[in-house]
Amino acid sequence: MPIRRLRIVKISPSPVIGICDCCNAEFKSDKHPGDDTEKEIAAAFDAHECKLVDGSQNALGIPRKSTSDR
């Protein structure tokens, strides 16, 4: 299982946003910056389960050309 890391992004004057490096899930806080927003975001991050996309699946849904007929 890949290692999950939380990345905190502070954009002024917007609220603080946390992003999971593994699945790119976003976590926002309803509190104003400085009111333990990072703890709230960290708790939401710890509670979530990463939903990874299988890299072997084609995201566009285009079937691959078969090479078995060569």
C-alpha positions as MATLAB code, in Angstrom:
seq = 'MPIRRLRIVKISPSPVIGICDCCNAEFKSDKHPGDDTEKEIAAAFDAHECKLVDGSQNALGIPRKSTSDR';
ca = [
       0.000    0.000    0.000;
       1.409    3.431   -0.909;
       2.435    5.791    1.834;
      -0.157    8.501    2.442;
       0.962   12.018    3.258;
      -1.082   15.114    4.020;
      -0.004   18.325    2.321;
      -1.348   21.553    3.886;
      -1.923   24.434    1.470;
      -2.534   27.919    2.834;
      -4.009   30.328    0.330;
      -4.702   33.826    1.639;
      -7.407   34.917    2.360;
      -9.083   31.582    1.615;
      -9.341   28.852    4.240;
      -6.674   26.228    4.728;
      -6.858   23.174    2.451;
      -5.264   19.760    2.972;
      -4.492   17.413    0.076;
      -3.714   13.704    0.227;
      -0.574   13.063   -1.852;
      -1.714    9.527   -2.588;
      -5.247   10.032   -3.970;
      -5.498   13.858   -4.289;
      -8.504   14.023   -1.956;
      -9.091   17.553   -0.608;
      -9.917   18.439    2.976;
     -11.184   21.891    3.967;
     -11.848   23.463    7.314;
     -14.870   25.582    8.187;
     -12.885   27.412   10.843;
     -10.881   30.571   10.268;
      -7.117   30.063    9.856;
      -5.388   29.850   13.208;
      -8.345   28.209   15.000;
      -6.861   24.696   15.008;
      -7.735   24.297   11.325;
      -4.743   22.046   10.690;
      -5.835   19.670   13.471;
      -9.350   19.464   11.980;
      -7.956   18.762    8.517;
      -5.512   16.171    9.888;
      -8.383   14.375   11.649;
     -10.396   14.256    8.403;
      -7.307   12.986    6.546;
      -6.729   10.219    9.102;
     -10.377    9.125    8.792;
     -10.449    8.884    4.986;
      -9.619    5.856    2.842;
      -7.714    6.442   -0.391;
      -9.550    5.447   -3.547;
      -6.851    4.804   -6.100;
      -7.472    4.427   -9.815;
      -6.090    1.217  -11.239;
      -3.242    2.228  -13.541;
      -3.799   -0.784  -15.772;
      -7.226    0.486  -16.785;
      -7.452    2.884  -19.681;
      -8.936    6.130  -18.386;
     -10.410    7.029  -21.788;
     -12.130    3.696  -22.270;
     -10.433    3.096  -25.618;
      -9.626   -0.575  -26.092;
      -6.063   -1.450  -26.962;
      -5.237   -3.012  -30.293;
      -4.577   -6.675  -29.894;
      -1.053   -7.860  -30.632;
      -1.908  -11.552  -30.409;
      -2.873  -11.790  -34.120;
       0.673  -11.078  -35.333;
];
